[in-house]
Amino acid sequence: MINSREEQAMAAEAVQMQQQLQEETDKHYIRLAVQNGLERGMNSSKRAALMKGSIFGLAAAAMVAFLLFIIPMLHDKQSTAADPGPVDWGVLEPFREFNGYDINSATLESAVRNDYFQLLDKGVEIEGYMVTLNAVTADENRIILLYTAETSDDQEIYGFSSSRMLDVQTGSQLNRNGGVGAHAKINGEDNYHKYYGKSVFELDRSKPFPAQLEADFQIASVDPGKMDDPKTGTIMADIHYSPRIKISFDLDQTFKEIPTKVIHPDKSVMLAGHEVVLSQVELSPLMIRARFALKNEAENEWEVRRAIFEAGAGKVVAETGKGAVELPLLSAAGTDNGFEELFASTLLDDPESLVLEFTTKTGDSESVVEFDLLE
């Protein structure tokens, strides 16, 4: 727990520095932090205590230099279980390999398999930095954008320092909730002048579906030869930044034609000695969201909700005639009376079976409770 202003300031500075150079290499253990609402009105030190898998706090300040050093190499070290299989990626083939580094890889692969994409091929070049929007897919809840950065010979791409999305009609920024990036390959070696990126943005389906969007990027780069320097990433003076590069596009309105299916299982599970109800599940092509609420409203206290949040976690297993696919937990967040978990989705594949497997922990023992989402 963060108990002093100094520690909070160190953590905030660490987070800011890490985000500036790591937005395109989000790691699952950071994104599982409690994102909001675990205790509205409680002080920040209590909120900081409710992070799943976070490295924030005092350790974050100490780890900044190390994180910045390893960022360019993360995509070489990570390997998820995504199997590209026989899917034909067509013009999106360059994104196949690096998609496998993302814990949300199954969702993008399902979209490609079902031709659920809008090809864009829109590019803008400013001062030797070029960004091309390759493709986008969306539903009522999320947008996944694929894009490419390129530089001239006098700069090597370190990564994207930021990627943002504006709803032009409302003038509001969309919340970015994950992404991944990697250098292109030439004969198996990194091409430091070309970089592929993927970002996920959240939509609020209670608001009008966006018609026009503006993507906004900034590229971080270094002088030639610096990418192979082991000190790169720890020396901030080595990093150069492109101007902000903005590209607008019209979003295909057919994406909103598949409505989100909302079900209310009203089934219970015991967590940390408290009864919790799976009250609502939202199913759409790009995400599955499960919401749990305390059965007894009188137990709705800070310590109780912290205990139940830490007492278990879920995953979704989708099964078709071609086999089963595990859809992992992408993020978790507190709510006013419980918590919610967000999972990858392959709903476009029309699964024959869709089961939420929730693992509960009691002391040193674990048990699995299954919820059938297609009943």
C-alpha positions in Angstrom: 0.0 0.0 0.0 1.3 3.5 -0.7 1.2 5.5 2.5 3.0 8.7 1.8 2.9 11.6 -0.6 6.5 10.9 -1.6 5.7 7.3 -2.5 2.6 8.3 -4.4 4.6 10.9 -6.3 7.2 8.3 -7.2 4.6 5.9 -8.4 2.8 8.5 -10.4 6.1 9.6 -12.1 7.0 6.0 -12.8 3.6 5.3 -14.4 3.8 8.4 -16.5 7.3 7.6 -17.8 6.4 4.0 -18.4 3.3 4.9 -20.4 5.1 7.4 -22.6 7.3 4.7 -24.1 5.3 1.5 -23.5 1.8 2.1 -24.7 2.3 -0.3 -27.6 3.7 -3.1 -25.4 1.0 -3.3 -22.7 1.7 -6.3 -20.5 -1.2 -8.3 -19.1 0.1 -8.0 -15.5 -0.2 -4.2 -15.6 -3.6 -4.2 -17.3 -5.1 -6.4 -14.6 -4.8 -3.5 -12.2 -8.1 -2.3 -10.8 -9.0 0.4 -13.3 -11.7 2.4 -11.4 -14.5 2.5 -8.9 -13.3 -0.1 -6.3 -14.3 2.5 -3.7 -15.6 5.7 -5.0 -14.8 8.4 -2.5 -12.1 6.4 -0.8 -8.6 7.8 -0.8 -6.0 6.8 -3.4 -3.9 4.7 -1.1 -6.7 2.3 -0.6 -7.4 2.1 -4.3 -3.7 1.4 -4.9 -4.0 -1.6 -2.7 -6.5 -3.3 -5.0 -4.4 -4.1 -8.0 -4.2 -7.5 -9.6 -0.7 -8.2 -10.9 0.5 -4.6 -10.8 4.1 -3.4 -10.4 3.1 0.1 -9.4 4.0 1.7 -6.0 7.5 1.9 -4.7 8.7 -0.9 -6.8 7.5 0.9 -9.9 9.8 3.8 -9.3 12.8 1.5 -9.0 11.8 -0.5 -12.0 11.4 2.4 -14.5 14.9 2.2 -16.0 14.7 -1.5 -16.4 11.3 -1.4 -18.0 12.4 1.3 -20.5 15.4 -0.8 -21.3 13.4 -4.0 -22.1 10.5 -2.4 -24.0 11.9 -2.9 -27.5 12.7 -6.6 -26.7 9.4 -7.6 -25.1 7.8 -8.9 -28.3 10.8 -11.3 -28.7 10.4 -12.6 -25.1 6.6 -13.1 -25.0 4.9 -16.0 -26.6 1.2 -16.7 -26.1 -0.6 -19.8 -27.2 -2.4 -18.3 -30.1 -2.3 -20.7 -33.1 -2.6 -18.9 -36.4 -4.1 -22.1 -38.0 -5.3 -22.0 -41.5 -6.7 -18.4 -41.4 -5.9 -16.4 -44.5 -4.9 -12.9 -43.4 -4.6 -11.5 -46.9 -3.3 -8.0 -46.9 -3.2 -8.1 -43.1 -0.6 -10.9 -43.2 2.1 -8.7 -41.5 -0.1 -8.4 -38.4 -0.4 -12.2 -38.0 2.9 -12.8 -36.2 2.8 -10.0 -33.8 -0.8 -10.6 -32.9 0.4 -13.8 -31.3 2.2 -11.7 -28.7 -1.1 -10.2 -27.5 -3.2 -11.9 -24.8 -6.3 -10.8 -26.8 -5.0 -12.5 -30.0 -8.1 -14.8 -30.3 -10.4 -11.8 -30.9 -8.5 -10.4 -33.8 -8.0 -13.8 -35.4 -11.8 -14.4 -35.2 -12.4 -11.1 -36.9 -10.0 -11.9 -39.7 -11.5 -15.4 -40.1 -15.0 -13.9 -40.5 -13.9 -11.0 -42.7 -15.1 -8.6 -40.0 -12.8 -5.8 -41.0 -12.8 -2.5 -42.8 -9.7 -1.9 -44.8 -8.4 1.7 -44.6 -5.0 2.1 -46.2 -4.8 5.8 -45.2 -1.3 7.3 -44.5 0.2 10.7 -43.5 3.9 11.6 -43.5 5.3 14.5 -41.4 9.0 15.3 -41.2 10.2 11.8 -42.2 7.7 10.0 -40.0 4.8 8.2 -41.7 1.8 6.4 -40.1 -0.6 4.3 -42.2 -4.0 3.1 -40.9 -4.3 -0.4 -42.3 -7.6 -1.6 -41.0 -10.2 -1.3 -38.2 -12.8 -3.6 -36.7 -15.5 -2.6 -34.2 -18.7 -3.5 -32.4 -20.9 -1.5 -30.0 -18.3 -1.8 -27.2 -14.8 -1.7 -28.7 -12.6 -0.6 -31.6 -9.5 -2.4 -32.7 -7.2 -0.4 -35.0 -4.2 -1.8 -37.0 -1.6 0.6 -38.2 2.0 0.9 -39.4 4.8 3.4 -38.7 7.8 4.0 -41.0 10.8 6.3 -40.8 13.4 7.5 -43.2 17.0 6.2 -42.9 18.1 8.9 -40.4 15.8 7.5 -37.6 15.1 4.1 -36.1 11.7 3.4 -34.6 11.7 2.7 -30.8 7.9 2.4 -30.7 4.8 4.6 -30.4 5.0 6.9 -27.4 1.2 7.3 -27.6 -1.8 6.4 -29.7 -5.2 8.1 -29.2 -8.6 8.2 -30.8 -11.1 11.0 -31.1 -14.8 10.8 -31.8 -15.0 13.7 -34.2 -18.8 14.2 -33.8 -18.7 14.5 -30.0 -15.2 15.8 -29.6 -14.4 13.2 -26.9 -11.4 11.0 -26.6 -12.0 7.3 -26.5 -10.4 5.3 -23.6 -7.5 3.2 -24.8 -7.5 -0.2 -23.2 -4.6 -2.2 -24.4 -2.5 -2.8 -27.5 0.7 -4.4 -28.8 3.4 -3.5 -31.3 6.5 -5.0 -33.0 9.1 -4.2 -35.6 8.7 -5.7 -39.1 11.1 -8.5 -40.0 13.5 -8.8 -42.9 15.0 -12.3 -43.1 14.1 -12.9 -39.5 15.8 -9.7 -38.3 14.1 -6.6 -37.0 13.6 -3.8 -39.4 14.0 -0.7 -37.2 12.5 1.5 -39.9 9.0 -0.2 -39.9 6.8 -0.9 -36.9 3.4 -2.5 -36.7 0.9 -1.5 -34.0 -2.5 -2.5 -32.7 -4.6 -0.5 -30.2 -8.0 -1.3 -28.5 -10.4 1.6 -27.7 -13.5 1.4 -25.6 -17.0 2.6 -26.7 -20.0 3.4 -24.6 -23.0 1.8 -26.4 -25.4 4.0 -24.5 -24.0 6.8 -26.7 -24.4 7.2 -30.5 -22.1 4.9 -32.5 -19.2 7.0 -33.9 -19.4 7.9 -37.6 -16.0 9.7 -38.0 -12.9 9.1 -36.0 -9.5 10.7 -35.8 -6.5 8.6 -34.9 -3.6 10.5 -33.3 -0.1 9.1 -32.9 3.4 10.1 -31.8 6.4 8.0 -32.7 9.4 7.6 -30.5 12.7 7.0 -32.4 16.5 7.0 -31.9 19.5 7.7 -34.1 20.8 4.9 -36.3 22.6 2.2 -34.3 21.0 3.2 -31.0 18.5 0.4 -31.1 21.3 -2.1 -30.7 22.8 -0.1 -27.9 22.1 -1.9 -24.6 21.7 1.4 -22.8 18.9 2.6 -25.1 15.7 3.0 -23.2 17.5 4.2 -20.0 18.9 7.4 -21.5 16.0 9.7 -22.2 18.1 12.1 -24.2 18.5 9.4 -26.9 14.8 9.4 -27.6 13.4 11.7 -30.3 9.7 12.3 -30.9 7.7 12.8 -34.1 5.2 15.6 -34.4 1.6 14.4 -33.6 0.3 12.6 -36.7 -3.4 12.7 -37.1 -5.5 10.7 -39.6 -9.3 10.8 -39.8 -11.6 8.2 -41.3 -15.2 7.2 -41.6 -16.2 4.2 -39.6 -18.3 1.6 -41.4 -21.7 1.8 -39.8 -22.5 -1.9 -40.4 -20.3 -2.7 -37.4 -23.2 -1.6 -35.1 -25.6 -4.0 -36.7 -24.6 -6.9 -34.4 -26.2 -6.0 -31.1 -24.7 -6.8 -27.7 -26.4 -9.8 -26.2 -27.1 -9.2 -22.5 -28.0 -12.1 -20.2 -28.7 -12.3 -16.5 -27.6 -15.7 -15.2 -28.4 -14.8 -11.6 -26.1 -17.7 -10.4 -24.0 -17.6 -7.2 -20.5 -18.4 -6.2 -18.8 -18.2 -2.7 -15.8 -15.9 -2.6 -13.8 -15.3 0.6 -16.8 -16.6 2.5 -19.3 -14.2 0.9 -22.0 -15.1 -1.7 -21.5 -13.3 -5.0 -23.9 -13.4 -7.9 -23.1 -13.5 -11.6 -25.6 -10.8 -12.3 -25.0 -9.8 -15.9 -23.0 -11.0 -18.9 -22.5 -8.9 -22.1 -21.6 -10.8 -25.3 -20.4 -9.1 -28.5 -18.0 -9.9 -31.4 -15.0 -8.2 -29.7 -15.6 -8.7 -26.0 -17.3 -10.6 -23.2 -18.0 -8.8 -19.9 -19.1 -10.6 -16.7 -20.4 -8.6 -13.8 -20.5 -10.0 -10.2 -22.5 -8.4 -7.4 -22.7 -9.1 -3.6 -25.7 -11.1 -2.7 -26.1 -9.4 0.6 -26.0 -5.6 0.1 -25.3 -5.2 3.8 -21.8 -6.6 3.2 -21.0 -3.9 0.7 -17.9 -2.6 2.5 -14.4 -1.8 1.4 -12.6 -4.7 3.1 -15.2 -7.3 1.9 -15.0 -6.2 -1.7 -11.2 -6.3 -1.6 -11.3 -9.8 -0.2 -13.7 -11.1 -2.8 -11.9 -9.4 -5.7 -8.7 -11.2 -4.7 -10.4 -14.6 -4.1 -10.8 -15.7 -7.7 -10.6 -15.0 -11.4 -12.3 -16.3 -14.5 -11.6 -17.4 -18.1 -14.1 -18.2 -20.9 -13.8 -21.4 -23.0 -15.5 -21.3 -26.4 -15.9 -24.6 -28.3 -16.8 -25.2 -31.9 -16.6 -28.3 -34.1 -13.0 -27.4 -34.7 -12.0 -27.5 -31.1 -11.9 -25.3 -28.0 -10.4 -21.9 -27.6 -9.5 -20.4 -24.2 -10.5 -16.7 -24.0 -8.4 -15.2 -21.2 -9.2 -12.5 -18.7 -8.1 -9.1 -20.2 -8.9 -6.8 -17.3 -10.8 -6.6 -14.0 -12.3 -3.6 -12.3 -14.3 -2.8 -9.2 -18.0 -1.7 -9.4 -20.3 -0.1 -6.8 -21.4 -3.4 -5.4 -18.9 -6.0 -6.7 -16.6 -6.3 -9.7 -16.5 -7.0 -13.4 -14.1 -9.0 -15.6 -13.5 -8.4 -19.3 -12.6 -11.3 -21.6 -11.6 -11.8 -25.3 -14.4 -12.9 -27.6 -14.8 -15.2 -30.6 -18.5 -14.8 -30.8 -18.3 -14.4 -34.6 -17.3 -18.1 -34.8 -20.8 -19.0 -33.5 -19.5 -21.3 -30.7 -21.5 -24.3 -29.8 -20.5 -24.0 -26.2 -19.4 -20.9 -24.2 -18.5 -21.5 -20.6 -17.2 -19.1 -18.0 -14.8 -21.0 -15.7 -14.3 -19.2 -12.5 -11.5 -20.4 -10.2 -12.0 -19.7 -6.5 -9.3 -19.8 -3.9 -9.7 -20.8 -0.2 -6.4 -21.0 1.6 -4.1 -23.3 -0.4 -7.0 -25.0 -2.3 -8.7 -24.0 -5.5 -12.0 -25.0 -7.1 -13.7 -24.2 -10.4 -17.3 -23.1 -10.8 -18.7 -23.2 -14.4 -21.3 -20.9 -15.8 -22.9 -21.8 -19.1 -23.3 -18.6 -21.1 -25.4 -20.1 -23.9 -28.2 -21.6 -21.8 
